[in-house]
Amino acid sequence: MNDNKAAYNSTIYDDKVIHVLPYYREYHGQIIDLVKNMKLKEPDWLDTGCGTGTLARRVLEDRSDVKFTLCDPSEKMLEKAKEKLAGVDARFFNLSSQQLMFASEFDIVTAVQSHHYLQREERKDAVLKCYHALRENGVFVAFENIRMSTDESDAIALSRWAQFLKDHGCDEEEIEMQIERRGTEVFPITIEEHIKLLRECGFRSVDILWTSYLQAGFWALK
Ligand SMILES: C[S@@+](CC[C@H](N)C(=O)[O-])C[C@H]1O[C@@H](n2cnc3c(N)ncnc32)[C@H](O)[C@@H]1O
């Protein structure tokens, strides 16, 4: 039984994820670069669906003035994050994004690969909670698995991802498991739907940060 909603147990997640999500490290790099250019001083940063805490670890390698709050509904993932951030003055909460109870506390909220498990209404609830957690002018950055705009293009993109998985050491069974999760365990939406949702949740400015394969990053200003 897996200890979180990702495809891999918390004990192997870090080793596996780089072979399963194309350009995984790039997501964090793009976020760090974006935030750097917002020139925020001593920002309060909430990372929801923090997993093993990799984003916070990488940010803190780059700068030490960030005050982190990390949330994840998986206790085991959160334990890994605490280990990775041992000695760091950060707060940890065992909460899903839908359970976030923060109001106007953060300059930055990030959700990396953590909302695609949700159905439409739950996803909206999760994004609204992120919106409420932000201060005015704060930034929300979400990376997500996405659907292509038509079934035809989605099939081609899936085939491309299957080839990536094969090239990165996944066997046929694992590739099949990954593909079958779409529509059963993960519910990706299109880039257009993401943009619409972010606007509906109240963000005044919504843009694409990065995209490749079946993932995209979005940034939105409150
Ligand atoms: C694919 S991992 C991503 C972890 C991390 N953000 C990263 O960049 O590696 C997905 C994470 O989302 C968490 N998660 C699942 N459902 C969630 C929800 N409703 N709200 C927030 N996080 C969720 C899982 O427990 C898991 O840690």
The ligand as an ORCA input file, in Angstrom:
! r2SCAN-3c Opt
* xyz 0 1
  C       4.080     13.969     -7.062
  S       4.252     14.422     -5.374
  C       4.969     16.049     -5.518
  C       5.777     16.393     -4.299
  C       6.570     17.691     -4.355
  N       5.725     18.839     -4.533
  C       7.652     17.670     -5.417
  O       7.875     18.682     -6.095
  O       8.329     16.647     -5.543
  C       2.583     14.774     -4.938
  C       2.397     15.213     -3.489
  O       1.084     15.786     -3.372
  C       0.526     15.354     -2.173
  N      -0.935     15.502     -2.283
  C      -1.861     14.582     -2.632
  N      -3.080     15.109     -2.592
  C      -2.936     16.410     -2.224
  C      -3.858     17.472     -1.949
  N      -5.160     17.318     -2.082
  N      -3.342     18.649     -1.538
  C      -2.018     18.823     -1.393
  N      -1.109     17.846     -1.624
  C      -1.569     16.652     -2.028
  C       1.024     13.937     -1.998
  O       0.939     13.487     -0.657
  C       2.460     14.060     -2.487
  O       3.349     14.374     -1.464
*
